[in-house]
Amino acid sequence: MPGYVLRPADSDDVEFLTDVVVVVTKDQGRWPAELCAPDAEAEWRAGFSDWTREQLGGDVDGSTTSVVLVDGDRVGRHRVVRAPDHVELAGVQLLPAHQGRGIGTQVVRDVLAEARDRGVPARISVEQDNPRARALYERLGFTAYGETERDVLLEAR
Ligand SMILES: CC(C)(COP(=O)(O)OP(=O)(O)OC[C@H]1O[C@@H](n2cnc3c(N)ncnc32)[C@H](O)[C@@H]1OP(=O)(O)O)[C@@H](O)C(=O)NCCC(=O)NCCS
């Protein structure tokens, strides 16, 4: 199973992190039709990049955004939010060529181990239209405890 390394993201990674989210969402066929026009996609990218820069600037309490590295190459995005009463895997996206090789399983297990060491629950939100990712989290011990219009909220204790 290939290993992965997390490197804290910096401003030079913002475009890559935005690209990863766009590429994987399109690859899943989940890119919204209303964002298909070039202007709409450009606007979404700009907004996501601004939000990422806010995170990197320390404006979001407990949030760490990282680049996932495999053999030194950037292959994905990882964001974790550490709150006093839980650890949330707040985003994980791997480029399609690196999916299905066990990296995501290891990422989730590492968050579970951190939560266990701290004695707090681990949480993940997954989009309602992303049942494959939800299945992965449920296999690893997460169960649903709520939902929003967009997401299912999962927790492991
Ligand atoms: C979800 C994701 C992080 C899992 O990492 P991974 O390394 O591919 O997963 P693993 O190889 O450890 O485990 C395979 C399982 O992951 C899930 N998975 C694999 N590819 C996936 C994809 N494109 N989209 C959603 N889930 C996927 C499935 O449950 C798969 O099991 P299956 O083949 O029996 O269906 C990764 O596939 C990914 O980045 N997907 C696209 C973005 C995404 O959906 N992120 C999660 C948002 S909450």
The ligand as a Tripos MOL2 file, in Angstrom:
@<TRIPOS>MOLECULE
LIG
   48    50     1     0     0
SMALL
NO_CHARGES

@<TRIPOS>ATOM
      1 C1        -12.7570    9.5700   -1.2790 C.3       1 LIG1
      2 C2        -11.2360    9.3980   -1.3970 C.3       1 LIG1
      3 C3        -10.5120   10.3930   -0.4860 C.3       1 LIG1
      4 C4        -10.8950    7.9620   -0.9090 C.3       1 LIG1
      5 O1         -9.5080    7.7660   -1.0320 O.3       1 LIG1
      6 P1         -8.9630    6.5030   -1.8740 P.3       1 LIG1
      7 O2         -7.5030    6.4370   -1.6650 O.co2     1 LIG1
      8 O3         -9.4570    6.5830   -3.2710 O.co2     1 LIG1
      9 O4         -9.7070    5.3130   -1.1080 O.3       1 LIG1
     10 P2         -9.1750    3.8470   -0.8090 P.3       1 LIG1
     11 O5         -8.3780    3.3340   -1.9510 O.co2     1 LIG1
     12 O6         -8.5080    3.8220    0.5260 O.co2     1 LIG1
     13 O7        -10.5460    3.0520   -0.6450 O.3       1 LIG1
     14 C5        -11.3450    2.8070   -1.7790 C.3       1 LIG1
     15 C6        -12.7330    3.3120   -1.4770 C.3       1 LIG1
     16 O8        -12.7560    4.7470   -1.4970 O.3       1 LIG1
     17 C7        -13.9750    5.1950   -2.0850 C.3       1 LIG1
     18 N1        -13.6560    5.8520   -3.3560 N.ar      1 LIG1
     19 C8        -12.7330    5.4970   -4.2800 C.ar      1 LIG1
     20 N2        -12.7500    6.3420   -5.3190 N.ar      1 LIG1
     21 C9        -13.7070    7.2550   -5.0460 C.ar      1 LIG1
     22 C10       -14.1910    8.3900   -5.7390 C.ar      1 LIG1
     23 N3        -13.7260    8.7680   -6.9400 N.pl3     1 LIG1
     24 N4        -15.1590    9.1130   -5.1630 N.ar      1 LIG1
     25 C11       -15.6560    8.7650   -3.9610 C.ar      1 LIG1
     26 N5        -15.2390    7.6990   -3.2490 N.ar      1 LIG1
     27 C12       -14.2710    6.9530   -3.8020 C.ar      1 LIG1
     28 C13       -14.8310    3.9430   -2.3210 C.3       1 LIG1
     29 O9        -15.5660    3.6760   -1.1290 O.3       1 LIG1
     30 C14       -13.7560    2.9030   -2.5160 C.3       1 LIG1
     31 O10       -14.2350    1.6180   -2.2620 O.3       1 LIG1
     32 P3        -14.8900    0.8020   -3.5000 P.3       1 LIG1
     33 O11       -13.8480    0.7480   -4.5600 O.co2     1 LIG1
     34 O12       -15.2200   -0.5190   -2.8980 O.co2     1 LIG1
     35 O13       -16.0850    1.5910   -3.9650 O.co2     1 LIG1
     36 C15       -10.7310    9.5730   -2.8590 C.3       1 LIG1
     37 O14       -11.2580    8.5330   -3.6720 O.3       1 LIG1
     38 C16       -11.1100   10.9010   -3.4610 C.2       1 LIG1
     39 O15       -10.3610   11.8680   -3.3560 O.2       1 LIG1
     40 N6        -12.2980   10.9520   -4.1420 N.am      1 LIG1
     41 C17       -12.7490   12.1620   -4.8100 C.3       1 LIG1
     42 C18       -13.0380   13.2930   -3.8400 C.3       1 LIG1
     43 C19       -13.9820   12.8950   -2.7230 C.2       1 LIG1
     44 O16       -15.0380   12.3110   -2.9310 O.2       1 LIG1
     45 N7        -13.5640   13.2380   -1.5090 N.am      1 LIG1
     46 C20       -14.3320   12.9790   -0.3070 C.3       1 LIG1
     47 C21       -15.2210   14.1390    0.0050 C.3       1 LIG1
     48 S1        -16.0070   13.9160    1.6090 S.3       1 LIG1
@<TRIPOS>BOND
     1     1     2 1
     2     2     3 1
     3     2     4 1
     4     2    36 1
     5     4     5 1
     6     5     6 1
     7     6     7 2
     8     6     8 1
     9     6     9 1
    10     9    10 1
    11    10    11 2
    12    10    12 1
    13    10    13 1
    14    13    14 1
    15    14    15 1
    16    15    16 1
    17    15    30 1
    18    16    17 1
    19    17    18 1
    20    17    28 1
    21    18    19 ar
    22    18    27 ar
    23    19    20 ar
    24    20    21 ar
    25    21    22 ar
    26    21    27 ar
    27    22    23 1
    28    22    24 ar
    29    24    25 ar
    30    25    26 ar
    31    26    27 ar
    32    28    29 1
    33    28    30 1
    34    30    31 1
    35    31    32 1
    36    32    33 2
    37    32    34 1
    38    32    35 1
    39    36    37 1
    40    36    38 1
    41    38    39 2
    42    38    40 1
    43    40    41 1
    44    41    42 1
    45    42    43 1
    46    43    44 2
    47    43    45 1
    48    45    46 1
    49    46    47 1
    50    47    48 1
@<TRIPOS>SUBSTRUCTURE
     1 LIG1         1 GROUP 0 **** ****
